[in-house]
Amino acid sequence: MKMRIKSLGIVLMAALLLMLPLLSGCRVEPPAPNPGDEYEVRDSEDLDKNAALELSIMTSTDGKERKIVEGLASGFNKEFPNITFKITPLSGNIYESIMGYYNANIMPDIFLNESLTMLTLGAAGTLLDLSPYIKADTANGTFNANDYYENFWRLGQKNWNGGQWMAPRAADQVVISFNKLKMIEAGIDLNPATTKVKNGWTWDDFLEVCAELREHFDNTGRGNLYLADGYLNWEANFNAILSSWGVQYFGEDESLIDSAATRSALNMMKNLVEKKYVASFNASSQANFDGGQGVFLLHSRAASLTADILKEVYKTQIANGTYAIDDIFDVVTFPLIGANPKVGAGVAGYSIASTIDATKRDYAWQFLKYMLSKDGQNNISQSGANYPPMRKDMADPFADGVKWGEGMEKFNLAAYTWASQPGHNYVCPTEFVLKRPAFANDLIFEVSSMIGGYLNSPALIGSTAANSKLNSVISDCKDNLEYWAFAA
């Protein structure tokens, strides 16, 4: 068992951020105590709609996310016109940044968060439990948690089953974006009546299509190019694959990662690398989907964001009328693996700091509640990206009053909600981290390292060298998982 250098880096960075005000000669006040879940809230109907105050919001440096926040602020101001917003960038790692601000007692009122980092930040006491507001507004009829997908709503909760630490802004599940031009060029059947490439397709279907594409690429001078940007070291993808194979990460007091199921899942992933469907993590040649060379992207990225990227790649052909953007790419569900298939999922959203001034707190909650409203969810789609809304009543992207499908009527946006629809229930958040939520990122790092170590090995599946490497990375992962889950 050993401590990873990565994790030591996080600790050292947080310590440095804590020291910065001291080094500059400023006295640092301790953070305000976390009020828990018993603080008093004002009824939303009693709030002063003309209240004048400033809320600080910290979001990512990504321009699209800032536009989302600006759009939400504009919509919120229709009801609260005198509340202003100070929007600042959250650069780098969310955990390191927020812990630095928390320890220096200069927290923003509201900040971008995500379901895994939320666990560690919540354990550190930085997050406001929104339960008193949810309880009060449920009672007065202005809020109903049942409006949202349960599988995604709970990813904003303490240990994903308790007090609400974050309001998710979208229901993100992994899909496959694909380059239609490359598929058609290779002779892949995309006829809706007969194609394998459709919502609910299987892993075998995916492999058959990959085999056809690989042959075409090899025969047309592109043998050095991979087909897919697979992101197999990303927890939303690797956890779905491992879980589909029935991998168990933990028992009561030990890791169960050393199993036949784990070996089968890792060999399935390595098979993708050996056949040059997906690049290994250290390969110099990638698929380069965003550059118009690759065919597949395994990710949850919103279709509008992919459209913006590919519009630039194909701008000449679009400008001269050769193609429209819907001729260039589309999306489909993540392929179903085996008898118990899973589809990766997670959420990003916004949290309120536990240190927020009580005079601002009620209005910060109203901002999050607006984000979760139908108008707020439409605002997100129109401001920055057409993420699938959190609301179940907005699942149909082309229904009246629903905006996330606006202008994208020819795209298969149903792929983004398919896995969470009744009768499917394939959504698979990365729950093994709940064994020790305070070390969620460390637990994920160990599994990702196991996968990278094996997939990056040049040894072929079944060889003595490959078997030795497989045993080694699994053994190391087991030791390290047990360290973070039980000993750290």
N, C-alpha and C positions, 0 to 999 in steps of 0.2 A: 504494500500500500504506500502511495506517495502523493505528495501535494503537487499539483500541476503548476508550472511557471505562469501560465495564463491567469490562474486564480490568484497567485501572489501579486501579479500585476494589478489586478482590480483592487486588491487590498491597499497596495502602495499608492495607487492613484487616488483612492478615496482619502487616504491619510494626507497626501499632499494637498488636496483640495481643502481639507480641514485646516491645514496649517497656513494657507495663503493669507487669510485676514490677520493672523497673528504676526506673520512675517512683515506685513505692511504697517504694523503698529496699531491695528484696530482691536478693540476689545470685543470678543465674540460672546453674545448672550446665548445661553442654552436654548434649544428649540422649545417652543411651547409644548406642554404636555398633550398627548393625543387624547381627544375628548371621548374616545371609544364610541359606543352606540347608544349613549343615554343623554346626549345633549338636547337642549330644547330647540325646536324649529318653529318658525312662524308659518301659519297656514298660507298657502300660496294665494288664496283669495284676499288676504289681508295685506299683501305687500304693496308698497308705494310704487306705482307704475312710473312716477316721475322722479324716483330716487336718482341722485347724481353721485356716482362713484366710479372708480377705475378698477377693472379686473385685469390682472396680468396673466397672459397665456403663453406658455412655452411650447413650441411645436418644432418639428424637424426643419432642417435647412432646405428640404425639398420644396421647390416653388409651388408644386401642386398642393401639398399639404397646407402651406400658408394660405393659398387661395381658398381652400376649404374653410379654414378658420375665419378668414375675412368674410366669406359668404355667410357663414353661420352668425357672425357678429352682426352683419347687416340685417339678416332676417330677425334676429333677436331684438334689435333696436326698434322694430316696428311695434313691439309691446313695451319695451323699456328704453325709450329714446334718449335718455340722459346718461346711460351707462356707457362709458368709453372702455376701450380695450388697448392694452399695451402688449403687442405681440413680439416675442423675442425668439431667436433661434436656439434650438437644443442641439448642440453639435456633439458628435461622438456617441459614446455608449450611454444609454439612458440611465442605467444604474449608477455608473460612476458620476455622471453629471448631477443627478438629483441628490445623491448622497452628499456630494460636495456642497450643494446649495443648502441642504437640510442641516448639515453640521455647522455651516457658517451662518445659519438662521437668516437666509435671504431667499427663501423658497418663493417660486411663482405661485399664484393662487390656483391655477389650473395648468395641467401639463399632459403632453402626449405620453402614453404608456402602452404596453402590450402584455398579453396574457401571462407570459412566462416571467418577464422582469417584474411584473406586478407582484408576484409571489414573494420575491426577495425584498422589494421595497416595502411591501405591507408588513413583512416580518420585522423590518427595521423601524416600524412605527411612523412612516412618512405619509401614509395615506388616510384620508378621511373615510370612515365607514358611512355610506350613504343611506343605511337602513332606516334611520329616523325619518328622512324625507320620503323614502319609498312608502313607509308605513302610513305617514300622514296623508300623502297625496293619493294613496290607494283608498283610504277612508273617505276622502272628500271627492273621489271620482275623477281626479285629474291625471291619474297615472295607473297603468295596469301592466305589470311585468309579463302577463300572459300574451301581450301583443307581440312578443319577441320570440325568436327561436330559442328554445330552452337550452339546446346544446351550446349555443354561442353566448347567451345571456350569462350563464353560470361561469364562463371564462373570465368574467369581471368580478368574481366573488372570492372572498377569502378562502384559500385552499380549494377554490372552484366549487365550494358547497357551503357558503356561509354569508357573512356580511358583504355588502356590495362595495368593492374597492375601486371599481372602474366602470364607466359607461361605455360599452363597446360601440364604435361608430359604424361598423359594417360586419356582415356575416361572411368571413373569408374562408373559402375552402379551395383546395388545389384543383385546378383544371389543366388541360393541355391545350395550349395555343399551337396552331399549326399553319405552315406556309402552304396555302392552296396551290400556288403556282408551281412549287417544287413537287407537290403530290401529283398534280395533273401531268406535269412533264414526265414523271416516272410511270404514268399509266395507272395510278391508284384510282380505284373506283370510288367516286364521291357522289354517285347518284343516290339521293335520299332513300330510294326504295330498296336498294341492294347493297349499299356500302357497309363495310365493317366499322367505319369511323363514325360512330353515333353514340349518343348518350346511353351508358350502360354497357359499352363494349368491354370485352374481357382482356386480360393480359395476353392470352394466346392470340387474340385478334391483333393487338398492338404489335406483338412479335412478328406476326405474318406480314403486316404492313412494313415494319422495319426491314425485314428480309428483302422484300421487293425494292425498297428504297436503296438499301445497301448495294444490291446488285446493279441498280441503275447508276448510282454514284461511282462505283468502281469502273463501270463500263464507259463512263463519260469523263474520265480524267480527274475525278474528285475522290480518289482513294484515300487521300490524307485527311479528308473532312469527316467529322462525326455528324450524326444525324440530330442529336438532341442535346440541349442544355438541360441536364437532368436534375441538378441540385440534390444529388443523393446524400450529401452530407448535411442537408437542411432538415431539421427535426420534423417538419410537417410532412416531408416525403419519406424519410427513413422510418419514422415511427409507424406510418401507415403500412409500409411494406412489411416491417417486422411483425406488426400486430396481425396483419392478414395471414401470416405464417403461423400465428399462435404463439409467438415469442412471449415469455413471461420474464419481466425484468427482475422482480423481487419476490421472495417469500417473506416469512415473518421476520427472520433475522439473518438472511443471506441473499445474495444476488443469484438469480436463476438464469443469467444470460448465457452460461455455458451449457448449451443444449443442441440437440439435433435440429430443432426449428431455427435457431440462430444460424447454424451452418448452412442450412438450405436457403434461408433468406439472403445471406451474404453471397452465396454462390450464384443466386439469381441475379443479384446486382453486378457481380463481377462478370457474369456472362454478357451483360450489356456492354461492358468495357471491352472484353475480348473480341466481340463481334463488331466493334467500332460503331455501336449505336449511341453510346454515351461516353464522353471522355472521362478519364480518370482525373483526379483533382490536381495532379501535377503535370498534366500533358500540355505540351506547347501548342498543340493544335486543338481547337475547340469547335463546337458546332457553329457558334456565332449566329444564333437565331436573330438577334437584334440587328445584325449587319446584313441580313437577307441571304445568308449562306446556309444556315441550318433549317431543319424542317420542324422540329418540335421544341417547345418550351414547357417544362413541367413546373408550374408555379400558380399562385393565386392572383397574379397581377390583373388589375381591371382591364377589360377589353379596350376601353378608351385610351389607356396609357400605351398599350401595345400598338394601337392604331396610330397614335402620334409618332411613335418611334419609326414605324414602317412607312408612314407617309413621307418622312424625310429620306429614307433609303430609296424609295420608289418615286421620288417627287417628279422626275422627268416624265416617266410613264403615266403618272396621274395627270400631270399638267397637259400632256398632249392627247389625253383621252384614251390611251391604250387600256388602262385599268382604272377601276374605282377601288377604294380601299377594301370593300367587301369581296373583291375578286382576289385579293392578295392573301388574306388570312381569315381564320375562323377559330372557334374554340369547341372543345368536346370534353366530356367528363374524364377524370382520371380512370384508367383501366381497372376493372375489378379483378382482384387476385384471389383465386381459390374459392372455397366454400363459405368463408367468413370474411368477405372483402371489407376493406376500410379505405376511407378517403381522408387525407390529412386536413387539419383545420386549426385555426387560431384566430385571435382577434387583436386589433389595435383599437385604442379608444382614448378617453381622457379621464384623468383622475383629479380630485381636489386635494390639495395639501392639507395634512392634519393640522398644520400651523396657521391656517387661514384665519384672518380676523373675523370674529363672529358677526360683525356688521356687514361683511361681504358674503358670508357663507351662504345665506339664503338665495342670493342672486347668482352665485356660482352654480348652485344646484339648478336654478331655473334655466341657466344656459345649457347645462347638460340635458335637461329635460326637453328643451327645444331641439337640441341635436337629435334626440330620439323620436321626435314627433314626425308625422308624415311630411310636414313642410320642411323640417330640418333635414330629413333623409333625402328629399328631393333637392334641397339646397346643396348637399354634398355632391350629388351627381352632376349638378349644373355648374358647380364652382371649380372642381378639380379633377374628379375621376368618377366613373360610374360603377363604384363598388356596389355589390349586392346589398340591399338594405337589410337592417336588423329586423324589420317589421315583417311578420308573416303575411299581413294583408297587402304587402307590396312585392310579393314573390314574382308575379307576372310582370315582366319589364315593360310590356306593351299595353297594360290595362289603362283605362281612363284615370287621369290624375296621378299616374306613376311616371317618373321622369328618367329613371336610370336606363331605360331602353330607347330614349328619344334620340333620333338620328342614327340608330343602330339596329333598325328593324330587320336587316338581312343577316344579322349575326345570331348564332345559337347561344344567346345569353342564358337560356334555361340550364345550360351546363353548370352555371354558378350556384344554382339552388337545388339541382337534381338530387344530390346525395343526402340532403336534409329533408326532403319531402316525405310525407306519410307513405309507408310501405317500403322505404329504402333504409333510412336511419344508418347510413354508412359513415357519418361524420366521426372523426377519430382524433380528438385532441391528445396532446402528449401527456397522458395522465401518470406515467411512471414517476415523474418528478414530484408527485405528491407524497412520495415516500419521505422526502425531506425538502419541503418547499423552499426553505431559506437558502438551499444550495441548488436550486433548479438549474441554473445555467452551468454549474459544474457537472451535474449529472448528464446533461445533454452533451457537454464537451467530451465526456469520456466515450459515449456511444458513437459520436461523430468521429472521434479519433480512431476507434476500432474499425469503422467502415473505411475511412481513408487509408489506414495502414494496410488493409487487405486489398482494396481496389487499386492502390498505387503500386502494389507489388507486381513485377513483371512475370512472375511465375504463373503458369497456366493452371486452371482448375484441375484438380485431381493429381497433379504432380506432387512429388515428395516435398519440394520446396514450398508449393502453395499450401499443402496441408500443414506443414510446419508453421508457416506464417499465420494461417487461420487459427491454429491452436494458440499461438503466441498472443495475437491481438485480442482474442476472446478472453484468455487468462488474465491479461493486463486489465482489460475492461472490467472483468468481474472484481478484481482486487480494488480498482479505483472506485467503482460504484459502491462497494461495501465501505470504503473509507468515507465517502461523502454522505452516504445514507445512515451510517451507524457510528462512525468514529470522530468525524470532524467536529 
